[in-house]
Amino acid sequence: MAEVTDTDFEAEVLGSELPVLVEFTADWCPPCRQMGPVLTAVAAQEGERLKVVQLDVDTNPLTTNAYKVLSMPTFMVFRDGEPVRSMVGARPKRRLLEELTDVL
């Protein structure tokens, strides 16, 4: 799964032709680590319709603050450069895919 930073967020996420699922994450966050395999599976399954990336909140404060992310993991879906969905907390793959259905 790709990682994005404050430096390349605009190009990789806001400028993407595909919708992008961003996980705002941190190394110290157990639920974030739990979501790693789930996001990898989602990326493999939906890779032609959805780009999946992670952003470390500790090393990328500009983007984290710009989108007012306070809890980890926070998931945001961006389409055409705009956030269209926000979800907080770990969840199983099936539930995550259900929550993404209307934005894909």
N, C-alpha and C positions, 0 to 999 in steps of 0.2 A: 504494500500500500504506500502511496506517495505521501510525502510530508511537504507541507507548505510553510512559509515563513512570512513575517511582515514584509519582507523584500519582494517576494514573488506572489503574494496573495492576489493582487489585482490581476496579474496576467493569468495565473493558474485557475483562479476561482471566478472572479468577476468577469473575466474575458473568455471563459469556456463556452464552447458551443453546446456542450451537454450540460444538463443539470449537475450540480456538484453537491455531494453530501460531505460536509466538513465536521469532523469530530474535534472539538476543543478538548484537549487532554492534558494530562500531567503525569510525569513518571511516578509521583508519590500517590497516585489515585488508584486504589485497587479495582473499583468498578471500571475504570478506563482500561486497565490491563485485561480485564475480563472481556471487554468488547473487542479486543484485537482479533481473535479468531472469527467472531461474528461479522466484523466489517470486511475481513479478508474474503469470507464466503459471499457476502453481498456483492463485493467488487467483482468476484469471479462470475457470479450468476448474472449480474445486471450491467456488466462492463460496457456493453454496447449502447446502453441507454442512460448510464449514470456513472459519473466520475466520483471516486471515494478517496478522500484525503484526510490527513490528520494535521492539526496545528497545536504545538506545545505552548500552553498558556504562559509558562514561566519564562520562556525565551522569546516570546512574541507578544509583548504587552500592548503594542499599538493596535493590532487587529483585535485582540481580546477586549480591550477597552472600547474600541469603536463599536463593537457589537454587544457591549454590556454583558459579557459572559461572566457569571459569578459562581456557577456550580459546574462541577465536572462529574461525568462527561456531559457536555452540551453538544447536541447535534443540530446543525443548521443546513437547510437545503437552499442553495442559491440557483436561481434560473434567470438568465438574461441580466446578470449582474446585481440582482436583488435577492434578499432573503425572502423565501416564500413559506418556510416552515421552520419551527424551532421545537426541539424536544430535549428534555433534561432527564438524565438517569439511564442506567444500564437496562437493556431489554433483550429478550431472545430474538433470534433472526426472524422468525415468523412474524412477530409483532412489529419489528422494525420495517419489514417489507410491506405489511398491511398499512402502516402509517405513511409509507412512501407512495402508495398506489396512485393517489390523485395528483402527485407532483411529477410523475414520470410520463 
